[in-house]
Amino acid sequence: MIGLGVELGDESLATKPVYVKANIIGLFHIESDELSDEQKEVFFKVNGVAILFPYLRGLVSELTSKGSMNPIILPTMNITVLLAELDKNNPKTIQP
């Protein structure tokens, strides 16, 4: 199971006219005797996030398009580079 989320704006709506908190969860399974558990975890970490992110991005755009302002469109991201950067800051995580 991989979860991905985003929180944007001002929860109290005091400084910004929008607040979005969205989470998405994906359930993934692989059957392979050729990969170790660690290799599977790295595979899911990179590919699971890469699969889920466009759905989260679309969810935020769709949700914010319903208001009277322009929709919020999250930028596209290179997930491999992003995870490598995050792993630099947290060396206890598994490297992609």
C-alpha positions as CSV (number, residue, x, y, z in Angstrom):
1,M,0.0,0.0,0.0
2,I,1.3,3.4,-1.0
3,G,-0.2,6.7,0.1
4,L,0.3,10.0,-1.5
5,G,-1.1,13.4,-0.3
6,V,-1.0,17.1,-0.7
7,E,-2.1,20.0,1.4
8,L,-2.4,23.5,-0.1
9,G,-3.7,26.9,1.0
10,D,-4.8,28.2,4.4
11,E,-6.9,25.9,6.5
12,S,-8.5,28.8,8.3
13,L,-9.0,30.7,4.9
14,A,-7.7,33.8,6.6
15,T,-4.9,34.5,4.1
16,K,-5.9,32.5,1.0
17,P,-9.3,31.8,-0.4
18,V,-8.7,28.1,-0.8
19,Y,-7.7,25.1,1.2
20,V,-7.2,21.6,-0.2
21,K,-6.1,18.5,1.6
22,A,-6.2,15.4,-0.6
23,N,-4.9,11.9,-0.1
24,I,-4.8,8.9,-2.4
25,I,-3.9,5.3,-1.7
26,G,-2.9,2.6,-4.1
27,L,-2.7,-1.1,-3.4
28,F,0.0,-2.8,-5.5
29,H,1.1,-6.5,-5.6
30,I,3.8,-8.2,-7.5
31,E,4.4,-12.0,-7.8
32,S,8.0,-12.6,-8.5
33,D,10.5,-15.0,-7.1
34,E,13.3,-13.2,-8.9
35,L,13.1,-10.0,-6.8
36,S,14.1,-9.7,-3.1
37,D,11.7,-8.0,-0.7
38,E,14.0,-5.0,-0.7
39,Q,14.0,-4.8,-4.5
40,K,10.2,-5.1,-4.5
41,E,9.9,-2.2,-2.0
42,V,12.2,0.0,-4.1
43,F,10.2,-0.9,-7.3
44,F,6.9,-0.1,-5.6
45,K,8.2,3.1,-4.0
46,V,9.3,4.6,-7.3
47,N,6.7,3.2,-9.7
48,G,3.8,3.4,-7.2
49,V,4.3,7.1,-6.6
50,A,4.8,7.6,-10.3
51,I,1.5,5.9,-11.0
52,L,-0.4,7.6,-8.3
53,F,0.8,11.2,-8.7
54,P,-1.1,12.0,-12.0
55,Y,-4.3,10.9,-10.2
56,L,-3.6,13.2,-7.3
57,R,-2.7,16.0,-9.6
58,G,-6.0,15.5,-11.5
59,L,-8.0,15.3,-8.3
60,V,-6.6,18.6,-7.1
61,S,-7.2,20.3,-10.5
62,E,-10.8,18.9,-10.7
63,L,-11.6,19.9,-7.1
64,T,-10.3,23.4,-7.4
65,S,-11.9,24.0,-10.8
66,K,-15.4,23.9,-9.1
67,G,-14.8,27.3,-7.4
68,S,-14.9,30.8,-8.8
69,M,-11.1,31.0,-9.2
70,N,-8.7,29.4,-11.6
71,P,-7.9,25.7,-10.8
72,I,-4.7,24.7,-9.0
73,I,-2.6,22.7,-11.4
74,L,0.3,20.9,-9.7
75,P,3.4,20.7,-11.8
76,T,4.6,17.5,-13.4
77,M,7.5,15.9,-11.5
78,N,10.3,13.5,-12.2
79,I,9.5,11.0,-9.4
80,T,12.9,9.3,-9.5
81,V,14.8,12.6,-9.1
82,L,12.3,13.7,-6.4
83,L,12.7,10.5,-4.3
84,A,16.5,10.6,-4.7
85,E,16.5,14.1,-3.4
86,L,14.3,13.1,-0.5
87,D,16.5,10.1,0.3
88,K,19.6,12.5,0.5
89,N,17.8,14.3,3.4
90,N,16.7,11.0,5.0
91,P,19.4,8.4,4.6
92,K,17.4,5.7,6.4
93,T,15.0,5.3,3.5
94,I,15.6,2.8,0.7
95,Q,17.4,4.2,-2.3
96,P,15.6,4.0,-5.7
